[in-house]
Amino acid sequence: MFSLGSSHRFYLYSGHCDMRKSFDGLCGLVSSGMQRIPTSGEVFVFLNRSGKHIKLLHWENGGFVLYYKRLEQGTFLAPKGRENEMSWSDLILMVEGIHVVKSIRKKRYSLV
């Protein structure tokens, strides 16, 4: 069951990922390449060099979940902005292939 939502934190791996990597290989990239903890409950996003494949690694109670999508046409465009952190809306736009040319985000109060 797809259990990701806006309450999760999303991190995009800055390099290109070999899509033959599975759970253990991706956990290694998270630990060594991103300096984050794979079992933290955060969602880690990986793209391959051509941008046609995307994987999401997420820890849930009891184990890891790996989401994988391969495009038959087109590519995934990584969002511009904050270093490696992404928002839920950035992820949805990227997966759906929507490229926002101009966007104005008004300041809002935040506890963080």
C-alpha positions, 0 to 999 in steps of 0.5 A, a space after each residue: 500500500 502506498 503510504 507516503 504523504 506530506 507528513 514525510 520528509 523527502 531527500 533527493 540523492 544529489 548524484 546519479 544512482 545505479 538502478 540495479 541497487 536494491 535495499 542494501 545498496 541504496 541504504 549504503 548511499 543514504 548512509 555514506 553519500 547523504 550522511 542520513 540514517 536510512 531507518 529514520 522514516 524519511 523518504 530518499 529519492 534516487 534518479 538514474 543518469 538518463 532521468 528515466 528511472 526513479 526509486 524511493 526508499 522508505 522505512 516503515 514499521 517492520 522493514 523497508 519499502 522500495 517504490 520504483 517507476 520507469 518512464 517509457 517516454 520523457 524524463 524526471 526533472 529534479 526540482 531546483 531549490 533547497 539542497 537535497 530536501 524536497 517537499 511533497 508537492 515537489 515530488 508529486 510534480 516531478 513524478 507527474 512530469 509537471 515542470 513549473 516555469 514560474 512560481 511565486 511562494 508567499 511567506 508563511 509562518 513556520 515553527 521550523 
